[in-house]
């Protein structure tokens, strides 16, 4: 006798679907404002704190304040007290896509055993160093490579990644123009 064990990837799909259904009746709760506060430490070292955000119609607070150090490597004549800001972008993309893979797998009852994303970006430093005004400051390309072990066919795994990519906020931020306003107060 075969007993099917439901997939358990640690994602509460029912709660996520409950939020999605609640949006139909109260669309204003879908309006969020994410926040981070960044303070200069020394040299190219900065420290950011993430604690509060606005969403679901009111102020929200994480269970703890998250702290992130950013710096530049020793090779840039810096002190290497944290990852570079562009590496945080790679972390954000990989994390967002991977969370999506887990959520979609849970919803589709696919058991994951392991998921690893390698996120790589190409950049020419001539841009940010001001050596060539025709070279872009940011990435010229980003590549995400997945190694996924799951109770699913290769096509089903590719579909998980595709759906995650379709719903990823960070993927959207990186692939579509986003208005950014910088002001001094």
N, C-alpha and C positions, 0 to 999 in steps of 0.2 A: 504494500500500500504506500502510495506517495503522498506526502503532506507538503503543501506549498507553504513556505514561510514568507510572510510579507517582507518586502524590502525595508530596511531600516538604515537610512543614511544620516539620521539625526536631524532631519528637516521636518518641521511641523507644517506640512502642506495644508492641512485643514485650517490652521490659523491664517496662513497667507491667503488662501481662497476666501476666508471670512472677511479679511480686510478688503480684498478686491470687490466682494459683493456689497460691503458697506459703502463703498465709494459711489455706487449707483444711487443710493438714497441721500448721501451727504458728500457731494463732490468737493466741497471746500476743505475737508479733512485731508485731501490728497496734496495740499499745498505745503511744501517743506522748505525750510531754510537750514542748510548745513553750515557749520561754523568751525573755524580753527583760528587760534590766536598765535601768532608767531613773533618771537622776540629775539633780537640780536644778542649773541653772547660775546663773541670776540672773533676778529678776523672774518672768515666766511662761515663760521659756526652760528647756527640759530637753533632755537628750541621752540617747538609748537605744542600747544595744549588743545585737546579736544574734550569738551565736557558737556555742552548743552547744544540743543538744536530745537527748531520749531517744527512741529508736525502734529497731525491728528487734531488740529484745532487749538493747540496750546503749546506752551514751553515744555520741553522734555529734557531729561538729564540722563546721561550714561550712568551705569552703576559705579564707574570710577572715572577719574580724569586720565586720559591717555596722553602720554608724553612722547614726542618724536624729536630726535636730534638730527639735524642735517648739516653737512659740511662738504668739503671737497677733499679729495685724496692728497696724500703726501706729495705725489707727483705733480700736483698743481701748486706746490709751495703752501699748502694748507695743513691743518692738524689732523684731518681724518677722524673727526669726532662723531661722525654719523654718515649715513649714506647720502649720496648727492640728491638734490631735489628731483632730477630726472629719473633716478632709480626709484624714488617714491611713486612716480607715474607708472613705472613698470610693475611695481608691487600692487598698486591700485588696480591696474588692468587685470593682472593675473588673479588677484583675489576676487574681483567682481565676476569674472568669467567662471572661476572655479566654484564660487558659491552658486552661480546659476546652474552649473552642471549638476551639483548635488541636489538642488531643488527640483530641477526637471527630472532627474533620475528617480527621485522619491515619488514625484507625481505619476511617473510612468511605471512605477513598481520595478525599477531596475536596481539591483543591489550592486553598489560600488565596493570594490576591495581596495583600490588605490587610485588616486588622481594626482598627476603631477604636470604642472604647466611650466615650461621654460619660456620666458619672455625676453626677447632680445631686441635692441634698437640700434640703428645706425645713426651716427652723428659726425659731422665734420666740424672740428673746433675752430676752423677759420672764421665761422660766423660769430659765435659768442665772444671770441677774443678780438673781434673787430679787424681781423687781418684781411678779410675779403667781404666787402659789402654785398656781393652777389650770392653768398652762401647763407643759407637759412640758419637761424640760431638753434632751431629745434631738431627733432628727429627727421631723418629723410625716409625712414621706414621702420616699422615695428613688425616683429614676427612672434607669434605664439604657437608653440608646439606642445601638444598634449600626449601624454602616455597614460592611458586609462585602462585599468583592469576591472572589468565588470561582467556580471552575468547578462551579457547582451552580445548581439552580433556586431561586427564592425560597422555596418550601416546604422544600427541603432545608436552606437556610440557617437558616430559622426552627426547624427540627428540631435543628440543631447547637446553637443558642442554648438551646433548651428542655432538651436533654440536659445541657448545661453547667450550667444553672441547677439542674437536678435533683441533680447531683453536687457542687455547690460548697459547700465547708466554710464559707466566709465568708457566702454567701447564707443558709445554715442558721443560723449564729450570729446574723445580723441578724433573721431571721424567726421564730425559735423561742426561747422563754425559755431562758436559760442561767444556771445558778447561778454567781454571782460572789461570792467571799469576800474581804474586805479585812481584814487584821489588822496590828497594830503589834507589832513585837518589840523 
